[in-house]
Amino acid sequence: MTTTRQQQTKKLTVGQALIEFLANQWTVDGDIRERTIPGVFGIFGHGNVAGVGQALKQYHETDPGLMPYHQARNEQAMVHQSVGYARMHRRRATYASTASVGPGAANLLTGAALATANRLPALLLPSDTFATRVSDPVLQQMEHPHDTSLQVSDAFRPLSRFFDRVERPEQLFSIALAAMRVLTDPAETGAVTIALPEDVQAEEIDVPVEFLQPREWHIRRPLPEKGPLARAVEAIENAKRPFIVAGGGVLYSGAEDELRQFAEATGIPVGTSQAGGGALLWDHAQNLGGVGATGTLASNDLAAEADVVIGIGTRYSDFTTASRTAFQDPDVKFVNINVQSFDAYKHGSQLPIVADARETLSALLDALADFHVDEAYAQRIASEKAKWDDLVDESFLPSHLALPGQSEIIGAVQAASDPTDVVVQAAGSLPGDLHKLWRVRDALGYHVEYAFSTMGYEIAGGLGVKRGAPERDVIVMVGDGSYLMLHTELVTAVAEGIKIIVVLIQNQGYASIGHLSETVGSERFGTLYRKFDEAHQDFQGSEILPVDLAANARSYGIDVIEIDPSAEVDAIDALSAAMATAKASTTSTLIHINSDPLIYAPDGAGWWDVPVAQVSAIESTRKAREQYVVEQAKQRPLLG
């Protein structure tokens, strides 16, 4: 360490300086203070092995616990774990992920897009080729004759909320601080990427000790402005059929208690987006369940008639708006509450409130103290909720068929779970069925990644959830299609002794896009797992693949329980028993069960805009086009 007249400095490499800096960053949210970056996931190769990798090793020896390191089996999965952890910590903390040059860095791209789409923080540290270019072209370097500066890391620019490259050691200070600002800003957060050339990572730099001192990043909770708040209050007071869409912003703000109080005081019904699952518990009188394309009939029926829609922390995706068919009142108005102005102004709303969800709900509760929906509307809410709850109860009843439907499986898993257990899902038909059927009993008990709906997210995301809430049981529900995308993270669960429960539902194909294929008249083409049919030159035959996914999982070293569809024991009874065994275990368990993909959950009357060919030689496609035109006619610009 040297001393100058201006400041003390410490000689470190750029990699060492970055790791020590990250270890001293703290997020403060009211009375909660926690480490912003509690650890680093990494796969080391040429690019980061001598930089960030060496730094992690050095601190592991000289200052154990300063920055914990965790292995992963796939770079994409590292980011998925970070996102799962971040949601459980309401965006206050996330992990960093370091990867090597070229393919290692490229494998992070899907994770970056997922984090940004979900508005969840993840810090990415992809390695880059030599800044000096002394060895050009190096192994795994991209070469573009028109721009030799372009590298794999540049692909992160459109996927990140923040991107910069440390081309000189001195740039680290300003880049690291700017990255932390975005990472901890509720309105800006997402994937934050710092590209690190491999030579720069290992270069020496005089680091100001001040840069390495503990630093706090306070979460902003902006208050609603008087004007926008007053206009919103007036619109709600004049509403006859108001309706709330609760999104993930309710949970990230910690506003579930305020939402409950507001719903109880006003009687306004609540529909939840996928990210908003848990914002209001399932049995609350005002909770009508999911809204939109995968929503409940109760929620969608009242949403269609709403004259004022109060969006709280939602980005209004096409699934939430049922591709702009959910809200049919011609004069509907939108009160959009969001910390991000981009989302608050969506659908042309003239009633945006750019503010924190919790602070705004508190203000609305005070301002609307004398407001309550009329008795007729209140009775309608109760009636619709009761009818839907009865439908869900019915769908959970065992059919005692050899292959149960997905609804029965969800019902059995739900019955075996505890209120604080977390269900994790992302892709396929399960997100839609869970949105309709899963009865969320805890604010953080529902984790469905549905902004990017990434196949393969489930197991890695479930590990991140468990890291973020080790006291809870984490139930990963995954179809065979998504399982095959990224099952190798089961090795991580074994290596670190992380307990998750994986319910693997095998339906011999892609159930979700298989059903979607039928709706557009393509008759499940290319969605079945079958042996190639030489005669017809397709995969549409009847010979099922002899793939043993239970054996695959068992090979990784976790406990596996197989439910044999040919056994005398009823499959749902066997699933219930398996869940009890898995819950009692201290290690990870995978439960394998076969299902019938043609048994569907109750219809919620939601629509999703997937274009159908305007002309076709196939009769099924022509019929699908006719139905598509009927549904498309219901779309409206939703200018409120």
Secondary structure, DSSP 4 states (H G I P E B T S, - for coil): -EE-SS-EEEEEEHHHHHHHHHHTEEEEETTEEEES---EEE---TTTTTTHHHHHHHHHHHSTTSS-EE--S-HHHHHHHHHHHHHHTTTS---EEEE-TTHHHHTTHHHHHHHHHTT--EEEEEEES-SS-TTPSPTT----TT-TT--GGGGGGGG-SEEEE--SGGGHHHHHHHHHHHHT-TTT-SEEEEEEEHHHHT-EEEEEGGGGS-EEEEPP-PPPPHHHHHHHHHHHHT-SSEEEEE-HHHHHTT-HHHHHHHHHHH---EEE-STTTTSS-TTSTTEEEE-STT--HHHHHHHHH-SEEEEES----TTTTTTTTS---TT-EEEEEESSHHHHTGGG-SEEEES-HHHHHHHHHHHTTT----HHHHHHHHHHHHHHHHHHHHHHS----SS--HHHHHHHHHHHS-TT-EEEE-SSSHHHHHHHH----STTSEEE--SS--TTHHHHHHHHHHHH-TTS-EEEEEEHHHHHHSGGGHHHHHHHT---EEEEEE-SB-HHHHHHHHHTT-TTTT-B-B--BTTTTBS-SS-B----HHHHHHHTT-EEEE--TTSSS-HHHHHHHHHHHHHH-SS-EEEEEE--TT-PPPP----------SS-S-HHHHHHHHHHHHHHTT------
